[in-house]
């Protein structure tokens, strides 16, 4: 049961919509006993050449110089890191699909034993459908899958944002995740960006998503010197531990509004139906007149 609990904590940001005490926004779903990976590992294919069209959204490659080349929000009150969860404009029918590539610092043995924290088919489907997307990646995930991290982070379809290195909590309580103090939290952010750099993921952006979605003023203060914008969401997909792709798709379709940010996952072992749901979500939202964009296209709008 300890393994199941840890897996649940890893994907705590994606479930049913309850909020952690003390601030932040997240939900949780209890996984079935013995939840495990399915499918066989495969590599993410090569990124399209720079300049390849990305369809709806008009996305363009980010500068290769690293984070900081896209819009960010001004600091909040008392210099706290700013928080973004949905575009202020509510008329332009844009939507940002975001995917958390979760892996905690201590899950290496499970990956070595065959558990798949990646989802290359999802990435391939987003490419094929030409859906600009923001991938919130942990540093540990980038270390486990450096070839995939590089392929994602050099593809103009995507931008890579920071989801911490360890996927430990920045406030407590947060779904049983180990909690970092302020100094360790700040170092964890830097360590993740360094893992992206080492993997060769150059399309990085100065955005951060709190593990579990849990934060408070102390967490925002710890994050303030990192010069990042904290990115939450307004639509919970419910893909964590889900087995019904149609239900996930319907939850997203019911929740999307102009300027929405949708939280989903890029983790096969605990979000196994996300790719199937995407194949319903994307054409239906396009039919409704929505245009897919990255988070960087929404921040400041």
Steps between C-alpha positions, in 0.01 A plus 500: 500500500794735556581483128140578409489792743820641359366472146181676606701781656711535186192576290302682768453807283258331261201355665156594601524860613530514880742762632794441732470676832689824530493607135572384149274315263506128441302182513564134555378166382565178681666253261382143482703262713796378301482778241784430261647594168367371173652493156860463395762774497562684179698806406358838421576561135723776370369853530378671184742740343485858620237694313264206460146628533316421820150559374246662727667735740773623267772389739859588424826366645622650824848648512769247581650717772287347775218628719401864498430572132121493526241707689493476878295678763623774731565398862199490726446687827813524719708359216336155503526291185198569276234235434319441170208264446295634206526781245337823613339553161185289476399546136780343293428128470847380592590211729833371632541127554770433758652165590689420820791263439520377858774298663621530856863499604474150650315315223807381311468139623141484377605628158784245496245228577297594193252766613447761229484860618514623140235500227663518156176419319336806655783721377475343154125563491539865600753538217277324249201715596719814500405603853736754662539392862688578820673210674560552872796270553676392816878495492497137604284416196748677272783296651309172456400577140767738366441413134129569535563818698730623224254405224218682676718794596629561147164463328321831424168329574589498869642711779652347813407650836628418848312256725782486758783247504376262769118544494515563873252742654559874539246518785355256750272312502500399135373148437772340712785635287826572685526874563794721405604800709542836325868460417456145372194604296693776326790263426256239368379742233854575386587131496208429266606770252852358511365150423318641195820670385704181535238305304512758220146634547546859385138615455464568872278771644503680838184333628465273801226262615492404867502126569147406600396855413564583869634842593470784749666838548811337643534284188450803274763688700748213458429501127530877457877511441469238223326763282229257389124523468310230688247338266189328633188413295125547485407164341583169671497214247468219754741286298700376800429128546201528267403199290220663299640726226152620404435621855831690506421659165152601612632657821739716297240591240252596773754721676681689224428871462682766297849541644492174699802307621439122514712276724573149371787254531779351288548192717394163361506306826245716680318684220457226242204637300619858445613447141169336409309789660705754304382342174145596601573835669702662222263459203196585710648822638609598150148433379381741770736765367780471755865562414774314687784707643785466745491652846746764378233614253252557784716658770440872504193486274 
